[in-house]
């Protein structure tokens, strides 16, 4: 119960974290109701799992288009968020509309 209460209020800048060795981000921000920080500069080259990464993070609506060609296993990644394109990302929609690459 304590973890859920803490994640509900989590909204700290973490864009400078070294994520180069992370393999799995599954459900990491799930339920973080107020979290809406930029993460597009994170190194996700090693990541193989992002399922429900931001599920029900209701305030989240960041541009993660730089991830679109590297992200894998991202089923329902943005479901329950404030993203204009919530749910499972596509080639041109990764929370927001992405420019053609």
N, C-alpha and C positions, 0 to 999 in steps of 0.2 A: 504494500500500500504506500509506503514512503517514497519509493522510486516513482510511482505514478504521480503522486502529488508534486514531486520535484520537477518531473519532465513537463507537467502541465504548464508551469510558469517559466520554463527555460527560454531565455531570449538574450544570449550573450554573443558578442562577436567572436567567431572562431575561424574566420577566413584565413588566418595565418598558421593554422595547425599543419604539421607535416603528416600527410596522409599517404605518402608514397609506398608504405608497406602494408596498408590496409587491404584486406581481401574481401571482406563482407560487411556491407552497410545495411543489411536487412533489418528493417524495423527500428533503426537507430533513433529517428526523430518521431516515431509513431506516437501520436497523442500529445505532442508538444504544441499545445493550443496557441501560444502566442509567438512561437519561433518564426522569424522571417528575416534571416541574416543572409548576406551574399556568400556563396560557397563555390562559385564557378571557377575560381583559381585553384581549387584543390586538385592534387594529382590523383587521378583515379585509374591510372594505367593498370594496376594490379587487381582491381576490384572485379569480382565475378558475381556478386550478389547485391542487388539493390531492391529486392522485393519489399513493397510497402514501406520504403525508406522514410517517406513523409506522410504516410497515411494518417488522416485525421489531425494533421498539424494545420489546423483551420486557418491560421493567418498566413501560411507560407505561400508566396507567389514570386519567387526569384527566377531570374533568367539563368538557366543551366544549359543553354544551347552549346557551350563549349564541350559539354559531356556527351552530346548526342551520338558521336561516332565511337566512343569508348565504353559507354554504359552497357552492361549486359544483365540479363535476368532481372529486369526492372518492372515486372508485372505489378500493376496497381500502385505504382510508385507515388502518384500524386492524388489518389482517391481521398476525398474528404478535405482537400486543401482549398485555398482561394485561387489556385492557378486557373487561368482562362482555359487551359487544356489539361484538365485533371484526368487521372486514371493512368493508363499505360502509355508511355511516350511513343511517338512515331518519328520518322525521319525529319519531319518539319515542325513538330510540336513537342517541345520538351519543357513542360509547364507553361511556357509562352510560345508564341509563333517564332520559329527560327528562320533566319535568312537561308536561302539555298546555298549549299556549299559546293 
